[in-house]
Amino acid sequence: MQFNIAIKFERRNIRLIIEKIAQTETKERYKVTARNQTFVLQNNRPIIIAKGLKYFPLTWKVVEGGYHHPHILEQIIKAIEAKI
């Protein structure tokens, strides 16, 4: 599954390509690609759904690559959660 999102940062839009690259029984991984940077985010959504915890917050973490702007990372995670 692949989709696009746009994030506002310092009065400009950053367009990102999000691609779901792996899913197991306990975690999902998404590859986030910007113009010059790529990193992988992981969450625990499948296990939360399996346990029936519909409104429990997801736990996200960066597993590959590095990202230094926590504010942008927050916006990326919110946009991904809105799309999935």
C-alpha positions as CSV (number, residue, x, y, z in Angstrom):
1,M,0.0,0.0,0.0
2,Q,1.4,3.4,-1.0
3,F,0.0,6.9,-0.5
4,N,1.1,10.5,-0.3
5,I,0.8,13.0,2.5
6,A,1.7,16.7,2.8
7,I,3.1,18.3,6.0
8,K,3.4,22.0,6.7
9,F,6.7,23.1,8.1
10,E,7.9,26.7,8.3
11,R,5.3,28.0,5.9
12,R,6.0,25.5,3.2
13,N,4.5,22.1,2.3
14,I,6.7,19.0,2.5
15,R,5.3,16.2,0.3
16,L,6.0,12.6,1.5
17,I,5.5,9.2,0.0
18,I,4.4,6.6,2.5
19,E,4.7,2.9,1.7
20,K,3.7,0.0,3.9
21,I,6.6,-2.4,3.6
22,A,5.9,-5.1,6.2
23,Q,3.2,-6.4,8.5
24,T,3.4,-9.2,11.1
25,E,1.0,-10.2,13.8
26,T,2.5,-7.7,16.2
27,K,3.8,-4.7,14.1
28,E,3.5,-2.7,10.9
29,R,6.4,-0.9,9.1
30,Y,6.0,2.2,6.9
31,K,8.8,3.6,4.7
32,V,8.6,7.4,4.6
33,T,10.4,9.0,1.6
34,A,11.0,12.7,1.2
35,R,13.0,14.4,-1.5
36,N,16.4,13.6,0.1
37,Q,15.7,11.4,3.1
38,T,14.2,8.0,3.8
39,F,13.4,6.4,7.2
40,V,11.2,3.6,8.5
41,L,8.5,3.9,11.1
42,Q,7.1,1.0,13.1
43,N,3.9,0.7,15.1
44,N,2.0,-1.9,17.1
45,R,-1.4,-1.5,15.4
46,P,-2.0,-5.2,14.5
47,I,-1.7,-6.4,18.1
48,I,-3.9,-3.7,19.4
49,I,-6.6,-4.6,16.8
50,A,-6.2,-8.3,17.6
51,K,-6.8,-7.6,21.4
52,G,-9.8,-5.5,20.6
53,L,-8.4,-2.3,22.0
54,K,-10.0,0.0,19.4
55,Y,-9.2,3.3,21.0
56,F,-5.9,2.5,22.5
57,P,-3.1,4.8,21.2
58,L,-0.5,3.4,18.8
59,T,3.1,3.3,19.7
60,W,5.4,4.6,17.0
61,K,9.2,4.5,16.7
62,V,11.8,5.1,14.1
63,V,13.6,1.8,13.4
64,E,15.8,2.7,10.4
65,G,17.3,6.0,9.3
66,G,17.3,9.0,11.5
67,Y,15.0,12.0,11.8
68,H,16.0,15.1,13.9
69,H,12.8,17.1,13.9
70,P,10.3,15.7,16.5
71,H,7.6,18.2,15.6
72,I,7.6,17.1,12.0
73,L,7.7,13.5,13.1
74,E,4.6,14.1,15.1
75,Q,2.8,15.6,12.1
76,I,3.9,12.6,9.9
77,I,2.5,10.1,12.4
78,K,-0.8,12.0,12.7
79,A,-1.2,12.1,9.0
80,I,-0.4,8.4,8.6
81,E,-2.9,7.5,11.3
82,A,-5.5,9.5,9.5
83,K,-4.9,7.6,6.2
84,I,-4.8,4.0,7.6
